[in-house]
Amino acid sequence: MLGPALLLLAVLLRRADLVVLAAPLVIGAVFGLAGRPLAGPAVRLRVPTDALLEGGRATVAASLTAPDGVDVAAVHLELPPDLVPTPDSRAVPIPPGDRPVDVEFRVRTVRWGRRQAGPAVVRATAGFGMLSWPPVRTETATLTTWPLRDGFDAADTVPRAEGLVGAHVSRRPGEGGDLAGVRPFVPGDRLRRINWRVTGRTGELHVTATYSDRDAEVLLLFDSAQDLGRAPESSLDIGVRAAAAIAEHYLRAGDRVGLVDLGSPQRRVPPRNGRGHLVRLLDVLMDAHPRRDRSGDPATAEAAALSSPHALVVLLSPLTHPAALAAVATVARSGRSVLAVDTLPTDLRPDRRSEWSQLAFRIWWLRRSADLDRLAELGVPVVAWGGAGSLDQVLRDATRAARAARAVR
């Protein structure tokens, strides 16, 4: 606009020096507009298809095409709070050309879940900065992050084992690896079971007896209806990571694992085994989110019906709502082995809204402690999640209780 203004002033004021000043500007504008591109820039967003773990890094690529005539094209990638860019600079200048150029953004994921990366926004100018396109935006792309499992392990894994084959020792004699004793030979025993040392000493055939190896069934009752604390260490975060770690441990042992989300009754996974089943469980866990309306809490008796009577039921919950307490009590009365995992953060503190906040929190904490004591009276152990080995003692006690003799009326 400066060139035409100077020419107008030169004509009105009859000054030749203004024509000399305006000529380079007008000539540059003519050449710039003559070489303007016929099409604007185009961009396409790509994200990795493989799932990441919390704290993992990924490369998000924006494929940009800037035709000849474009002076500068800059790409900006919009990211949610749980995807942190590295490095911090997200605006990248791109040279023009007819061939696509990949602009790579390295991001780090800090929390599990499905995150929408993007859109990627392109701003371009042409004609020596005289022309600019409206921002070109892409669609968002989903970046999947699995919860980071805590390397959970347990010495005594299940109170009762059933099935035909598996990694756990049952009380039934059969084909297995653990010694049950030496007994006299009976028709039907395998010849390879003959204990020749005892046979030679007694003069009668004796065989080595073993306990059969059985698999187990574990049902995870996950309470996602409440989320107390602050991410990434809230009760929902702790529960998701604990459920993923427990499921991975038992599936690696060849056991069957099922999942029921008490916050959403329709989100349930029947007990299965195998590596693919772990992916299915993680997909369900990643969609967990708190629910404000607790009026329609599901009947946990129906959820527990998915498992066998000898299954180990593990409830993962902050244990702060009467519905969750009633759920674990209902399953315990069904005769199943029940374990409640407390996912409430240890550093939970109330938001100071008034001078009575601390007192109200103290009263709430005492009431919750009384509820946990009532669960203990029902024979339901409550243990805070602490990663590897945190469930050893309660599983060992549950195993002893399951194997103890019971009076039959």
Wavefront OBJ file of the C-alpha trace (Angstrom):
o trace
v 0.000 0.000 0.000
v 2.946 2.354 0.488
v 3.950 2.323 -3.209
v 0.557 3.409 -4.611
v 0.252 6.044 -1.853
v 3.612 7.551 -2.813
v 2.648 7.595 -6.513
v -0.626 9.357 -5.660
v 1.226 11.962 -3.631
v 3.774 12.414 -6.455
v 0.939 13.171 -8.900
v -0.901 15.475 -6.537
v 2.210 17.337 -5.390
v 4.025 17.096 -8.737
v 7.185 15.763 -7.105
v 9.483 13.486 -9.109
v 11.452 12.389 -6.063
v 8.393 10.611 -4.692
v 8.148 8.667 -7.963
v 11.740 7.494 -7.479
v 10.891 6.313 -3.957
v 7.693 4.537 -5.021
v 9.082 2.804 -8.106
v 11.005 -0.025 -6.288
v 7.991 -0.738 -4.111
v 5.581 -0.909 -7.002
v 7.935 -3.029 -9.141
v 8.503 -5.456 -6.228
v 4.757 -5.725 -5.645
v 4.117 -6.447 -9.327
v 6.761 -9.186 -9.436
v 5.551 -10.640 -6.125
v 1.924 -10.802 -7.209
v 2.875 -12.187 -10.596
v 4.660 -15.129 -8.960
v 1.986 -15.885 -6.360
v 1.174 -19.597 -5.887
v -2.015 -20.966 -7.390
v -2.687 -23.254 -4.417
v -2.182 -22.942 -0.697
v -0.245 -25.236 1.641
v -1.533 -28.683 2.668
v -0.714 -30.651 5.802
v -1.417 -34.150 7.149
v -0.815 -35.408 10.710
v 0.655 -38.823 11.561
v 1.111 -40.422 15.005
v 2.620 -43.780 16.021
v 0.190 -46.679 15.906
v 1.914 -48.611 18.696
v 0.883 -47.890 22.265
v 3.322 -46.110 24.580
v 3.994 -46.482 28.277
v 3.777 -43.596 30.721
v 6.895 -41.484 30.415
v 7.572 -42.788 26.908
v 8.528 -40.599 23.969
v 7.029 -40.513 20.511
v 7.422 -38.584 17.288
v 4.398 -36.853 15.807
v 4.973 -35.937 12.164
v 3.181 -33.260 10.178
v 3.599 -33.864 6.437
v 3.572 -30.399 4.844
v 3.356 -29.483 1.186
v 4.171 -25.836 0.423
v 4.050 -25.114 -3.360
v 6.443 -22.775 -5.145
v 5.658 -19.183 -4.477
v 5.164 -19.618 -0.748
v 7.628 -17.494 1.176
v 7.313 -18.976 4.658
v 5.174 -21.789 6.068
v 5.144 -22.414 9.808
v 3.628 -25.485 11.507
v 2.276 -25.372 15.028
v 1.140 -28.528 16.850
v -1.478 -28.210 19.553
v -1.085 -30.722 22.402
v -3.126 -31.629 25.507
v -1.555 -31.137 28.956
v -0.613 -34.832 29.272
v 1.589 -34.668 26.153
v 4.672 -32.562 26.815
v 6.668 -31.326 23.796
v 10.438 -31.759 23.688
v 11.972 -29.346 22.817
v 9.626 -26.588 23.900
v 9.703 -24.783 20.548
v 6.817 -25.940 18.363
v 6.984 -23.449 15.467
v 9.207 -24.653 12.613
v 9.961 -22.694 9.373
v 9.671 -24.807 6.233
v 11.273 -24.086 2.833
v 8.796 -24.073 -0.067
v 8.698 -26.916 -2.560
v 6.369 -29.276 -4.407
v 7.424 -32.362 -2.438
v 6.021 -33.100 1.063
v 8.320 -32.302 3.968
v 7.922 -34.038 7.346
v 7.980 -31.732 10.322
v 8.694 -33.858 13.394
v 7.587 -33.015 16.909
v 8.958 -35.131 19.750
v 6.528 -35.464 22.648
v 6.593 -37.218 26.005
v 3.486 -38.739 27.525
v 3.075 -38.319 31.277
v -0.244 -40.096 31.935
v -2.122 -43.152 30.713
v -5.143 -42.874 28.445
v -6.078 -41.905 24.925
v -4.899 -38.421 24.071
v -5.818 -36.366 21.036
v -2.681 -34.912 19.454
v -3.307 -31.951 17.212
v -4.579 -30.314 15.263
v -1.512 -29.184 13.357
v -1.953 -25.586 12.209
v -0.104 -24.171 9.177
v 0.316 -20.464 8.527
v 1.904 -19.380 5.236
v 2.755 -16.125 3.466
v 3.612 -15.316 -0.169
v 4.346 -12.335 -2.380
v 7.138 -11.051 -0.112
v 4.760 -11.045 2.834
v 1.931 -9.261 1.000
v -0.284 -12.369 0.847
v -1.238 -14.758 3.644
v -3.518 -17.800 3.799
v -6.055 -18.482 6.506
v -4.750 -21.077 8.993
v -4.911 -24.613 7.602
v -5.841 -27.188 10.262
v -5.658 -30.961 10.299
v -7.843 -33.451 12.129
v -6.735 -34.672 15.537
v -5.020 -38.056 15.923
v -5.242 -40.444 18.865
v -2.087 -41.332 20.775
v -2.536 -44.343 23.076
v -0.638 -44.599 26.365
v -0.808 -47.726 28.503
v -0.542 -47.444 32.293
v 2.889 -48.125 33.703
v 2.744 -51.430 35.556
v 4.571 -51.539 38.876
v 6.252 -54.913 38.404
v 3.835 -56.636 40.789
v 4.782 -60.049 42.116
v 3.375 -62.287 44.832
v 4.728 -65.363 46.575
v 1.319 -66.921 47.385
v -0.793 -65.952 44.421
v -4.230 -67.557 44.816
v -6.118 -69.124 47.717
v -7.771 -71.783 45.574
v -6.595 -73.189 42.235
v -8.801 -75.082 39.842
v -8.877 -76.237 36.242
v -6.836 -78.967 34.603
v -3.453 -77.384 34.003
v -1.691 -74.366 35.355
v 1.136 -72.950 37.412
v -0.333 -73.336 40.901
v -0.217 -76.338 43.200
v -3.609 -77.722 44.209
v -4.495 -80.060 47.049
v -5.560 -82.772 44.645
v -3.166 -85.573 43.680
v -2.288 -85.709 39.999
v 0.318 -84.940 37.402
v 2.500 -82.162 38.693
v 5.910 -81.164 39.895
v 5.457 -80.916 43.678
v 6.024 -84.030 45.777
v 2.993 -85.319 47.714
v 4.603 -88.456 49.149
v 5.320 -92.109 48.387
v 2.507 -94.687 48.348
v 2.032 -98.326 47.297
v 1.517 -99.071 43.630
v -2.099 -99.458 42.441
v -3.349 -100.491 39.004
v -3.371 -97.489 36.699
v -0.189 -95.865 38.007
v 2.392 -94.955 35.418
v 5.550 -97.040 35.384
v 7.729 -93.952 35.282
v 6.332 -93.009 38.705
v 7.793 -96.106 40.375
v 10.139 -95.210 43.215
v 12.809 -97.872 42.835
v 14.661 -96.944 46.010
v 11.637 -97.518 48.262
v 10.594 -100.537 46.180
v 14.000 -102.182 46.664
v 13.960 -101.495 50.382
v 10.443 -102.793 51.050
v 10.191 -105.483 48.406
v 6.827 -104.042 47.187
v 6.155 -101.614 44.343
v 5.847 -98.005 45.463
v 5.238 -94.894 43.362
v 5.993 -91.218 43.889
v 2.790 -89.174 44.239
v 2.575 -85.522 43.256
v 0.048 -82.722 43.494
v -1.580 -81.592 40.282
v -0.816 -78.159 38.854
v -3.936 -76.063 38.439
v -4.718 -72.681 36.995
v -6.533 -69.922 38.855
v -9.192 -67.374 38.085
v -8.963 -63.758 39.206
v -11.755 -61.208 38.936
v -10.793 -57.533 39.210
v -13.567 -55.237 40.432
v -12.385 -51.762 39.503
v -14.124 -48.756 41.043
v -13.720 -45.880 38.611
v -16.717 -43.878 39.810
v -14.593 -41.687 42.079
v -11.285 -39.939 41.491
v -9.742 -38.464 44.631
v -6.482 -36.565 44.633
v -4.641 -34.949 41.787
v -3.314 -36.509 38.608
v -1.039 -38.253 37.903
v -1.198 -39.744 41.441
v -4.929 -39.704 42.069
v -6.947 -42.694 43.251
v -7.991 -43.417 39.665
v -4.357 -43.397 38.515
v -3.292 -45.713 41.330
v -6.205 -48.056 40.639
v -5.538 -48.272 36.907
v -1.828 -48.992 37.399
v -2.531 -51.547 40.134
v -5.160 -53.343 38.029
v -2.798 -53.461 35.055
v 0.063 -54.829 37.178
v -2.074 -57.520 38.842
v -3.622 -58.583 35.533
v -0.236 -58.830 33.831
v 1.193 -60.907 36.695
v -1.579 -63.506 36.666
v -1.801 -63.680 32.876
v 1.932 -64.351 32.681
v 1.385 -67.247 35.075
v -1.196 -68.725 32.703
v -4.227 -67.814 34.825
v -7.564 -66.391 33.749
v -8.316 -62.756 34.574
v -11.606 -60.911 34.271
v -12.474 -57.250 34.822
v -15.627 -55.415 35.849
v -15.741 -51.627 35.982
v -18.140 -50.778 38.803
v -18.404 -47.209 37.539
v -19.786 -48.388 34.176
v -21.678 -51.691 34.422
v -21.505 -52.324 30.679
v -17.688 -52.244 30.689
v -16.774 -55.785 31.688
v -14.347 -58.372 30.344
v -15.023 -62.090 30.968
v -12.144 -64.147 32.422
v -9.722 -65.279 29.725
v -5.977 -65.841 29.463
v -3.222 -65.043 26.989
v -1.211 -62.038 25.849
v -4.029 -60.716 23.697
v -6.328 -60.693 26.710
v -3.964 -58.298 28.508
v -4.331 -55.830 25.632
v -8.105 -56.149 25.890
v -7.999 -55.414 29.629
v -5.740 -52.404 29.137
v -8.060 -51.004 26.489
v -10.933 -51.106 28.977
v -8.843 -49.562 31.756
v -7.725 -46.666 29.548
v -11.338 -45.579 29.066
v -11.980 -45.325 32.801
v -13.226 -41.966 33.996
v -14.994 -40.784 37.169
v -18.757 -40.559 37.264
v -20.515 -37.886 39.277
v -23.906 -39.565 39.407
v -23.703 -42.578 41.735
v -27.442 -43.266 41.797
v -27.222 -46.252 39.450
v -24.411 -48.285 41.019
v -24.486 -51.831 39.659
v -25.317 -54.881 41.723
v -21.957 -56.419 42.425
v -23.503 -59.839 42.935
v -24.255 -59.893 39.212
v -20.686 -58.803 38.456
v -19.242 -61.542 40.656
v -21.396 -64.088 38.849
v -18.968 -63.774 35.933
v -16.394 -65.672 37.982
v -16.342 -69.167 39.401
v -17.054 -69.805 43.115
v -13.340 -70.457 43.692
v -12.104 -67.279 42.016
v -10.008 -64.677 43.780
v -11.924 -61.378 43.714
v -9.785 -58.237 43.992
v -11.588 -54.941 44.554
v -9.577 -51.845 43.644
v -11.262 -48.815 45.135
v -10.604 -45.770 47.349
v -13.290 -47.299 49.617
v -14.942 -43.987 50.332
v -18.436 -44.590 48.986
v -21.105 -46.808 50.574
v -21.736 -48.496 47.217
v -18.151 -49.779 47.029
v -18.298 -51.029 50.635
v -21.599 -52.773 49.981
v -20.108 -54.303 46.840
v -17.186 -55.943 48.599
v -19.449 -57.107 51.446
v -21.825 -58.739 48.960
v -19.034 -60.654 47.257
v -17.560 -61.717 50.597
v -20.896 -63.208 51.693
v -20.969 -65.291 48.490
v -18.100 -67.397 49.859
v -15.429 -66.198 47.455
v -11.950 -65.168 48.514
v -12.049 -61.365 48.507
v -9.223 -58.858 48.770
v -9.772 -55.095 48.900
v -6.954 -52.933 47.560
v -7.090 -49.379 48.909
v -6.185 -46.931 46.121
v -6.622 -43.760 48.154
v -3.482 -41.558 47.896
v -1.506 -41.465 51.117
v -0.917 -37.712 50.816
v -4.574 -36.834 50.273
v -5.391 -33.457 51.785
v -8.608 -31.416 51.594
v -8.874 -28.148 49.717
v -9.047 -25.355 52.269
v -12.404 -23.762 51.530
v -13.235 -22.627 55.044
v -11.979 -22.842 58.592
v -13.984 -26.071 59.013
v -12.313 -27.946 56.150
v -9.764 -29.730 58.322
v -12.383 -30.731 60.878
v -14.724 -32.076 58.194
v -11.878 -34.033 56.662
v -10.998 -35.516 60.053
v -14.590 -36.641 60.647
v -14.735 -38.142 57.152
v -11.473 -40.001 57.770
v -12.727 -41.456 61.085
v -15.939 -42.633 59.425
v -13.961 -44.287 56.640
v -11.723 -46.031 59.198
v -14.829 -47.403 60.919
v -16.105 -48.739 57.579
v -12.799 -50.495 56.936
v -12.987 -52.075 60.391
v -16.399 -53.475 59.519
v -14.923 -54.995 56.379
v -12.258 -56.660 58.510
v -15.024 -58.137 60.660
v -16.442 -59.734 57.512
v -13.071 -61.350 56.839
v -12.133 -59.006 53.992
v -8.490 -57.885 54.238
v -7.813 -54.299 53.180
v -4.321 -53.415 52.000
v -2.978 -50.198 50.539
v -1.381 -50.588 47.137
v 2.385 -50.348 47.313
v 3.630 -52.135 44.213
v 5.596 -55.369 44.223
v 5.072 -57.508 47.309
v 2.328 -55.339 48.807
v -0.250 -58.147 48.646
v 1.985 -61.007 49.788
v 0.858 -61.168 53.403
v -2.881 -60.944 52.738
v -2.699 -63.525 49.932
v -0.748 -65.848 52.213
v -3.385 -65.477 54.927
v -6.190 -66.038 52.423
v -4.475 -69.185 51.171
v -4.218 -70.578 54.696
v -7.862 -69.784 55.377
v -8.961 -71.473 52.146
v -6.989 -74.624 52.934
v -8.145 -74.855 56.541
v -10.641 -77.515 57.487
v -14.228 -76.348 57.688
v -17.070 -77.715 59.749
v -19.941 -79.142 57.720
v -23.414 -79.214 59.227
l 1 2 3 4 5 6 7 8 9 10 11 12 13 14 15 16 17 18 19 20 21 22 23 24 25 26 27 28 29 30 31 32 33 34 35 36 37 38 39 40 41 42 43 44 45 46 47 48 49 50 51 52 53 54 55 56 57 58 59 60 61 62 63 64 65 66 67 68 69 70 71 72 73 74 75 76 77 78 79 80 81 82 83 84 85 86 87 88 89 90 91 92 93 94 95 96 97 98 99 100 101 102 103 104 105 106 107 108 109 110 111 112 113 114 115 116 117 118 119 120 121 122 123 124 125 126 127 128 129 130 131 132 133 134 135 136 137 138 139 140 141 142 143 144 145 146 147 148 149 150 151 152 153 154 155 156 157 158 159 160 161 162 163 164 165 166 167 168 169 170 171 172 173 174 175 176 177 178 179 180 181 182 183 184 185 186 187 188 189 190 191 192 193 194 195 196 197 198 199 200 201 202 203 204 205 206 207 208 209 210 211 212 213 214 215 216 217 218 219 220 221 222 223 224 225 226 227 228 229 230 231 232 233 234 235 236 237 238 239 240 241 242 243 244 245 246 247 248 249 250 251 252 253 254 255 256 257 258 259 260 261 262 263 264 265 266 267 268 269 270 271 272 273 274 275 276 277 278 279 280 281 282 283 284 285 286 287 288 289 290 291 292 293 294 295 296 297 298 299 300 301 302 303 304 305 306 307 308 309 310 311 312 313 314 315 316 317 318 319 320 321 322 323 324 325 326 327 328 329 330 331 332 333 334 335 336 337 338 339 340 341 342 343 344 345 346 347 348 349 350 351 352 353 354 355 356 357 358 359 360 361 362 363 364 365 366 367 368 369 370 371 372 373 374 375 376 377 378 379 380 381 382 383 384 385 386 387 388 389 390 391 392 393 394 395 396 397 398 399 400 401 402 403 404 405 406 407 408 409
